[in-house]
Amino acid sequence: MYCPVRLKMGRSGDRNFERYFFTGLSWDEAVARCPNFVYPACHNSKDNVTISGDAIAMKAFLEKLTEEKIFNRAVESSNIAFHCQYIAEAGPRLKASLDKVPRFFVY
């Protein structure tokens, strides 16, 4: 689904932080193995963690996981890694945009 506010709020300058992947890693493995600029994002199950981060760093890490025959699959997220620490930069812009939306209360 196209959401202009979501897409606008998720983009920030020249950063290259646009990827999410499911992996066949445990949380502890992901924490230990993720290189700089790649972050464990969601602890889905004992052997499934979503990672996110810089697309260039992610590519190298995922190639390594593939070579080791460790499951990994892209998550469609409109090329925005919402669980990545970098998305916090969009917070003030999102709040400013939401403050402009009229508030209607339904009781």
TORVO-254245 format. One record per residue (C-alpha): residue number from 0; residue in one letter; x, y negated, z. Coordinates in pm, 1 decimal, padded with zeros to 6 digits. Example, Ala and Ser with C-alpha at 12.3 -4.5 7.8 and 13.67 -1.06 7.14 Angstrom:
REM TORVO-254245
num: 0 | residuo: a | x: 01230.0 | y: 00450.0 | z: 00780.0
num: 1 | residuo: s | x: 01367.0 | y: 00106.0 | z: 00714.0
This chain:
REM TORVO-254245
num: 0 | residuo: m | x: 00000.0 | y: 00000.0 | z: 00000.0
num: 1 | residuo: y | x: 00133.9 | y: -00343.7 | z: -00093.4
num: 2 | residuo: c | x: 00153.7 | y: -00583.0 | z: 00197.4
num: 3 | residuo: p | x: 00316.7 | y: -00918.1 | z: 00108.3
num: 4 | residuo: v | x: 00367.0 | y: -01023.1 | z: 00471.5
num: 5 | residuo: r | x: 00536.9 | y: -00691.6 | z: 00554.6
num: 6 | residuo: l | x: 00766.0 | y: -00711.8 | z: 00253.0
num: 7 | residuo: k | x: 00848.7 | y: -01077.6 | z: 00309.8
num: 8 | residuo: m | x: 00920.1 | y: -01030.2 | z: 00679.7
num: 9 | residuo: g | x: 01138.1 | y: -00725.7 | z: 00619.2
num: 10 | residuo: r | x: 01385.8 | y: -00891.5 | z: 00385.8
num: 11 | residuo: s | x: 01670.9 | y: -01093.5 | z: 00525.7
num: 12 | residuo: g | x: 01946.7 | y: -01242.4 | z: 00312.5
num: 13 | residuo: d | x: 02197.9 | y: -01010.9 | z: 00152.0
num: 14 | residuo: r | x: 02177.0 | y: -00727.7 | z: 00404.7
num: 15 | residuo: n | x: 02163.7 | y: -00380.8 | z: 00261.5
num: 16 | residuo: f | x: 01959.6 | y: -00210.4 | z: 00537.0
num: 17 | residuo: e | x: 01688.8 | y: -00054.5 | z: 00333.6
num: 18 | residuo: r | x: 01685.8 | y: 00319.2 | z: 00406.3
num: 19 | residuo: y | x: 01514.1 | y: 00577.7 | z: 00628.5
num: 20 | residuo: f | x: 01584.2 | y: 00951.5 | z: 00623.6
num: 21 | residuo: f | x: 01456.5 | y: 01255.5 | z: 00808.6
num: 22 | residuo: t | x: 01743.4 | y: 01481.0 | z: 00914.7
num: 23 | residuo: g | x: 01777.8 | y: 01830.6 | z: 01053.9
num: 24 | residuo: l | x: 01981.1 | y: 01697.4 | z: 01345.5
num: 25 | residuo: s | x: 01891.3 | y: 01698.3 | z: 01713.2
num: 26 | residuo: w | x: 01885.5 | y: 01362.5 | z: 01890.3
num: 27 | residuo: d | x: 02218.4 | y: 01433.9 | z: 02060.6
num: 28 | residuo: e | x: 02377.1 | y: 01537.2 | z: 01729.5
num: 29 | residuo: a | x: 02247.5 | y: 01224.0 | z: 01558.3
num: 30 | residuo: v | x: 02379.1 | y: 00998.6 | z: 01835.0
num: 31 | residuo: a | x: 02720.1 | y: 01168.2 | z: 01819.4
num: 32 | residuo: r | x: 02748.4 | y: 01187.7 | z: 01439.9
num: 33 | residuo: c | x: 02593.0 | y: 00869.5 | z: 01299.8
num: 34 | residuo: p | x: 02868.8 | y: 00642.9 | z: 01168.2
num: 35 | residuo: n | x: 02878.5 | y: 00264.7 | z: 01207.6
num: 36 | residuo: f | x: 02568.5 | y: 00093.8 | z: 01065.8
num: 37 | residuo: v | x: 02360.8 | y: 00415.0 | z: 01076.0
num: 38 | residuo: y | x: 02126.9 | y: 00458.8 | z: 01371.9
num: 39 | residuo: p | x: 01907.7 | y: 00734.3 | z: 01515.3
num: 40 | residuo: a | x: 01560.5 | y: 00582.1 | z: 01495.1
num: 41 | residuo: c | x: 01291.9 | y: 00838.8 | z: 01587.7
num: 42 | residuo: h | x: 01320.6 | y: 01160.2 | z: 01785.3
num: 43 | residuo: n | x: 01058.2 | y: 01360.3 | z: 01594.1
num: 44 | residuo: s | x: 01130.4 | y: 01706.6 | z: 01736.4
num: 45 | residuo: k | x: 01416.0 | y: 01909.2 | z: 01881.9
num: 46 | residuo: d | x: 01581.4 | y: 01939.2 | z: 01539.8
num: 47 | residuo: n | x: 01439.3 | y: 01647.7 | z: 01342.4
num: 48 | residuo: v | x: 01553.9 | y: 01288.5 | z: 01383.0
num: 49 | residuo: t | x: 01482.2 | y: 00994.0 | z: 01157.0
num: 50 | residuo: i | x: 01789.3 | y: 00782.3 | z: 01092.1
num: 51 | residuo: s | x: 01802.5 | y: 00434.7 | z: 00944.2
num: 52 | residuo: g | x: 02053.9 | y: 00169.7 | z: 00862.6
num: 53 | residuo: d | x: 02274.3 | y: 00021.0 | z: 00597.5
num: 54 | residuo: a | x: 02209.0 | y: 00190.2 | z: 00262.4
num: 55 | residuo: i | x: 02578.1 | y: 00215.5 | z: 00170.8
num: 56 | residuo: a | x: 02676.8 | y: 00373.0 | z: 00503.4
num: 57 | residuo: m | x: 02369.2 | y: 00598.6 | z: 00485.6
num: 58 | residuo: k | x: 02465.6 | y: 00724.9 | z: 00139.6
num: 59 | residuo: a | x: 02807.2 | y: 00842.9 | z: 00256.8
num: 60 | residuo: f | x: 02663.7 | y: 01004.4 | z: 00571.8
num: 61 | residuo: l | x: 02386.4 | y: 01181.0 | z: 00379.9
num: 62 | residuo: e | x: 02635.9 | y: 01316.7 | z: 00127.5
num: 63 | residuo: k | x: 02825.1 | y: 01466.5 | z: 00420.8
num: 64 | residuo: l | x: 02506.5 | y: 01619.3 | z: 00565.2
num: 65 | residuo: t | x: 02416.9 | y: 01762.8 | z: 00223.5
num: 66 | residuo: e | x: 02764.8 | y: 01917.6 | z: 00189.5
num: 67 | residuo: e | x: 02711.5 | y: 02078.7 | z: 00530.7
num: 68 | residuo: k | x: 02368.3 | y: 02201.2 | z: 00415.2
num: 69 | residuo: i | x: 02190.4 | y: 01998.6 | z: 00683.2
num: 70 | residuo: f | x: 01836.4 | y: 01900.1 | z: 00587.1
num: 71 | residuo: n | x: 01782.9 | y: 01537.0 | z: 00489.9
num: 72 | residuo: r | x: 01500.3 | y: 01368.8 | z: 00299.5
num: 73 | residuo: a | x: 01419.1 | y: 01009.6 | z: 00218.4
num: 74 | residuo: v | x: 01121.1 | y: 00847.3 | z: 00386.7
num: 75 | residuo: e | x: 00924.2 | y: 00606.9 | z: 00166.6
num: 76 | residuo: s | x: 00915.3 | y: 00274.5 | z: 00348.2
num: 77 | residuo: s | x: 00902.7 | y: 00014.0 | z: 00069.6
num: 78 | residuo: n | x: 01282.2 | y: -00006.4 | z: 00100.1
num: 79 | residuo: i | x: 01261.6 | y: -00153.9 | z: 00450.5
num: 80 | residuo: a | x: 01402.7 | y: 00035.0 | z: 00748.0
num: 81 | residuo: f | x: 01159.8 | y: -00080.1 | z: 01015.6
num: 82 | residuo: h | x: 01317.8 | y: 00122.2 | z: 01297.1
num: 83 | residuo: c | x: 01662.7 | y: -00019.6 | z: 01230.2
num: 84 | residuo: q | x: 01806.5 | y: -00273.7 | z: 01472.2
num: 85 | residuo: y | x: 01840.3 | y: -00525.6 | z: 01188.4
num: 86 | residuo: i | x: 01462.2 | y: -00564.2 | z: 01150.9
num: 87 | residuo: a | x: 01459.1 | y: -00764.7 | z: 01476.1
num: 88 | residuo: e | x: 01587.9 | y: -01057.8 | z: 01269.9
num: 89 | residuo: a | x: 01244.6 | y: -01075.2 | z: 01108.0
num: 90 | residuo: g | x: 01065.0 | y: -01112.4 | z: 01443.6
num: 91 | residuo: p | x: 01068.5 | y: -01491.7 | z: 01470.7
num: 92 | residuo: r | x: 00957.0 | y: -01532.4 | z: 01107.3
num: 93 | residuo: l | x: 00679.6 | y: -01277.4 | z: 01156.1
num: 94 | residuo: k | x: 00557.0 | y: -01450.7 | z: 01472.6
num: 95 | residuo: a | x: 00560.6 | y: -01791.4 | z: 01300.5
num: 96 | residuo: s | x: 00355.8 | y: -01648.2 | z: 01011.9
num: 97 | residuo: l | x: 00109.4 | y: -01475.2 | z: 01245.4
num: 98 | residuo: d | x: 00065.6 | y: -01796.0 | z: 01446.4
num: 99 | residuo: k | x: -00077.0 | y: -01955.4 | z: 01128.6
num: 100 | residuo: v | x: -00348.8 | y: -01690.8 | z: 01095.8
num: 101 | residuo: p | x: -00684.3 | y: -01808.2 | z: 01237.0
num: 102 | residuo: r | x: -00785.8 | y: -01608.8 | z: 01541.7
num: 103 | residuo: f | x: -01131.5 | y: -01459.6 | z: 01540.5
num: 104 | residuo: f | x: -01254.7 | y: -01257.6 | z: 01833.1
num: 105 | residuo: v | x: -01516.4 | y: -00991.5 | z: 01792.4
num: 106 | residuo: y | x: -01702.2 | y: -00891.0 | z: 02105.5
